[in-house]
Amino acid sequence: SIDSVQNPPSEMKLLVLLSLFLVTVYGISPELETLMKTELKRMGTECMAELSVSEDDIEPLLKHSPPKTYEAKCFLACINKKSGVQDSSGKVKSADDFLEKIKLMDEDYYTKAKHIVDVCIVDDHNQDDECETANSLYTCVLEEKSKLGLPMISLD
């Protein structure tokens, strides 16, 4: 379990994390893109250190592919918990607050993000293992973004 890495989610952390999964290059200001990259790298660095995850473990994630190791799945759970997508017990949480903020920023993006959230951020993805829950969420988001033709943001 990675309960020891749980931090109370702030609105910005929730926005940043869900953006990792939902963001498109279209319609995002360079400032917001830079902020998201910075926050994601910070959380990723923290989770790598806390979980002793290797760069090889997370390489597929950086290429927007499903994780290949259990450690990488737990890395996703760590980031999800830090940002509030999964609660302290590893269960999926609502993304309503995130969606309302997006709606104010970009109506077109909101519509696409809401579709992905409606499909992916649901209790159906909850499993007994928080790492498997995180993997199920991530895989769903990748599939839905592909169906919608939405590009992933590069963390380079």
SVG drawing of the C-alpha trace seen along z (x, -y; Angstrom):
<svg xmlns="http://www.w3.org/2000/svg" viewBox="-20 -31 36 38">
<polyline fill="none" stroke="black" stroke-width="0.4" points="0.0,0.0 1.1,-3.5 -1.1,-5.2 1.9,-6.9 2.4,-9.1 -1.2,-10.5 -1.3,-14.3 -4.5,-16.2 -5.5,-17.1 -5.6,-20.8 -7.6,-22.2 -4.4,-22.8 -3.2,-19.3 -6.5,-17.8 -6.5,-20.0 -2.9,-19.1 -3.3,-15.4 -6.5,-15.0 -4.9,-17.1 -2.2,-14.5 -4.8,-12.1 -7.2,-14.4 -5.1,-17.3 -4.9,-18.1 -2.4,-20.4 -5.3,-22.2 -6.7,-25.1 -4.1,-25.1 -2.1,-28.2 1.7,-27.8 1.7,-28.9 -0.8,-26.3 1.1,-23.6 4.3,-24.6 2.6,-24.6 1.2,-21.1 4.5,-19.7 6.2,-21.2 3.7,-19.8 3.6,-16.4 7.4,-16.1 7.4,-17.1 4.8,-14.5 6.5,-11.9 9.9,-12.6 8.3,-12.3 6.6,-9.0 9.7,-7.6 11.7,-8.2 8.9,-7.1 8.3,-3.8 11.8,-3.1 10.5,-2.9 13.0,-2.7 13.1,-4.8 12.6,-1.6 9.4,-0.9 7.9,-4.3 9.2,-4.5 6.0,-3.1 4.0,-5.8 6.2,-8.5 5.3,-7.1 1.6,-7.1 1.4,-3.3 0.1,-1.0 2.5,-0.1 4.3,3.1 5.3,3.7 3.4,3.7 5.8,1.0 4.6,-1.3 1.0,-0.7 1.7,-1.7 3.5,-4.8 0.2,-5.7 -1.6,-5.1 0.8,-7.3 0.3,-10.2 -3.5,-9.6 -3.5,-9.7 -1.3,-12.8 -3.7,-14.6 -7.0,-13.3 -8.1,-11.1 -7.9,-8.1 -8.7,-8.4 -6.5,-7.2 -7.9,-3.7 -7.1,-3.7 -10.7,-4.0 -11.7,-6.3 -13.1,-9.7 -15.4,-12.1 -13.9,-14.6 -16.8,-17.1 -14.7,-19.9 -12.2,-19.5 -14.8,-19.5 -16.4,-22.7 -13.0,-24.5 -12.4,-23.2 -15.9,-24.4 -15.0,-27.9 -11.7,-27.8 -12.7,-26.1 -16.1,-24.8 -14.9,-22.5 -12.2,-20.9 -14.8,-20.6 -17.1,-18.5 -14.2,-16.2 -13.0,-15.9 -16.5,-15.3 -16.9,-12.4 -13.6,-10.8 -14.5,-11.4 -18.0,-10.0 -16.5,-6.8 -13.4,-6.4 -13.8,-8.0 -16.3,-5.5 -16.6,-2.9 -16.3,-0.1 -12.6,-0.6 -12.3,-0.1 -10.4,3.1 -9.1,4.6 -5.6,3.4 -5.1,-0.4 -2.3,0.1 -4.6,2.2 -7.3,-0.5 -4.8,-3.1 -3.9,-0.9 -7.5,-0.4 -8.2,-4.1 -5.1,-4.9 -5.8,-2.3 -9.4,-3.6 -8.2,-7.2 -5.7,-6.1 -8.4,-4.2 -10.9,-7.1 -8.4,-9.7 -7.5,-7.6 -11.1,-7.2 -11.6,-11.0 -8.3,-11.6 -6.9,-13.7 -3.1,-14.0 -1.2,-13.5 1.0,-16.3 4.7,-15.6 6.6,-15.8 9.9,-16.6"/>
</svg>
